[in-house]
Amino acid sequence: MNIKERNENMRQFFNSKIDSYDETHQKFMLTKKDLIDSFYSGQETILDLGVGTGLELIHLFELNGNVKVTAIDISEGMLKKLKERNFGKNIKTILGDFFEVEFGGPYDAVISTSALHHFVEKDKLELYKKIYNCLNKNGEFINSDKVALSIEEEKKLLNEYYQYKDERAHCDTPLSCETEKKLLQEAGFKDIEIKETYNDNYRLIKARK
Ligand SMILES: C[S@@+](CC[C@H](N)C(=O)[O-])C[C@H]1O[C@@H](n2cnc3c(N)ncnc32)[C@H](O)[C@@H]1O
């Protein structure tokens, strides 16, 4: 399965989860709020990668109802739900795969949560370079996401993915904090910080252009 097929599987998977999504993700709400509180200080333009139904944006719009958000997602069903929120009409949505659509910009910040743990190293590096290029000077990338808790776990999950990729629609391949840091540095980012979150295997990763 190549990355295009994997992302198409992802689209179908999330389209099928729309009705239960918000309830399932209630246990991550503190982590999503913390993501916003960790960086937001009045930035005007923000890109959200893998916005889903927009759970992380609820707190952002509480802080600033006029913030300009662009949101990308591959699932048309998730974006439809997002548009139904009271702030939905304020968001510019882009339907498509991170690896295929133009990000636009430049943005003051790029945020993402729970959306980037399905990519192998080479694809993630490509994505990080794309994020770097769409940020303003000194702009920040803030990602709260699942990580592998060691290099050994990263390798184990990657092996499982290669073993079962044709049978499983959804297979996580989170990278370790060490690999995340290395890829962000390779993409050009500086001031990289990685912190624990309210969820065991989630980390808040911040990096500056
Ligand atoms: C687990 S949901 C997270 C949604 C939201 N950020 C949240 O925390 O509630 C992951 C989202 O990323 C989107 N996604 C996954 N892979 C993608 C890709 N390659 N391009 C664009 N969106 C993608 C999915 O469609 C889904 O809506």
The ligand as an SDF file (V2000), in Angstrom:
LIG
                    3D

 27 29  0  0  0  0  0  0  0  0999 V2000
   -8.2110   11.6560   14.8400 C   0  0  0  0  0  0  0  0  0  0  0  0
   -8.7980   12.8940   13.7590 S   0  0  0  0  0  0  0  0  0  0  0  0
   -8.3400   14.4010   14.6330 C   0  0  0  0  0  0  0  0  0  0  0  0
   -9.3410   15.5180   14.4040 C   0  0  0  0  0  0  0  0  0  0  0  0
   -9.1230   16.7450   15.2800 C   0  0  0  0  0  0  0  0  0  0  0  0
   -7.8320   17.3480   15.0330 N   0  0  0  0  0  0  0  0  0  0  0  0
   -9.2620   16.3810   16.7270 C   0  0  0  0  0  0  0  0  0  0  0  0
   -8.2510   16.3650   17.4490 O   0  0  0  0  0  0  0  0  0  0  0  0
  -10.3810   16.0720   17.1690 O   0  0  0  0  0  0  0  0  0  0  0  0
   -7.6160   12.8980   12.4230 C   0  0  0  0  0  0  0  0  0  0  0  0
   -8.0750   13.7360   11.2520 C   0  0  0  0  0  0  0  0  0  0  0  0
   -7.0020   13.8520   10.3150 O   0  0  0  0  0  0  0  0  0  0  0  0
   -7.5270   13.6900    9.0020 C   0  0  0  0  0  0  0  0  0  0  0  0
   -6.4420   13.1750    8.1450 N   0  0  0  0  0  0  0  0  0  0  0  0
   -5.7540   12.0140    8.3100 C   0  0  0  0  0  0  0  0  0  0  0  0
   -4.8490   11.8610    7.3330 N   0  0  0  0  0  0  0  0  0  0  0  0
   -4.9640   12.9500    6.5150 C   0  0  0  0  0  0  0  0  0  0  0  0
   -4.3020   13.3640    5.3310 C   0  0  0  0  0  0  0  0  0  0  0  0
   -3.3400   12.6250    4.7660 N   0  0  0  0  0  0  0  0  0  0  0  0
   -4.6430   14.5570    4.7820 N   0  0  0  0  0  0  0  0  0  0  0  0
   -5.6210   15.3240    5.3510 C   0  0  0  0  0  0  0  0  0  0  0  0
   -6.3010   14.9700    6.4610 N   0  0  0  0  0  0  0  0  0  0  0  0
   -5.9720   13.8000    7.0510 C   0  0  0  0  0  0  0  0  0  0  0  0
   -8.6710   12.7020    9.1740 C   0  0  0  0  0  0  0  0  0  0  0  0
   -9.6060   12.7680    8.1140 O   0  0  0  0  0  0  0  0  0  0  0  0
   -9.2600   13.1120   10.5190 C   0  0  0  0  0  0  0  0  0  0  0  0
  -10.3160   14.0440   10.3970 O   0  0  0  0  0  0  0  0  0  0  0  0
  1  2  1  0
  2  3  1  0
  2 10  1  0
  3  4  1  0
  4  5  1  0
  5  6  1  0
  5  7  1  0
  7  8  2  0
  7  9  1  0
 10 11  1  0
 11 12  1  0
 11 26  1  0
 12 13  1  0
 13 14  1  0
 13 24  1  0
 14 15  1  0
 14 23  1  0
 15 16  2  0
 16 17  1  0
 17 18  1  0
 17 23  2  0
 18 19  1  0
 18 20  2  0
 20 21  1  0
 21 22  2  0
 22 23  1  0
 24 25  1  0
 24 26  1  0
 26 27  1  0
M  CHG  2   2   1   9  -1
M  END
$$$$
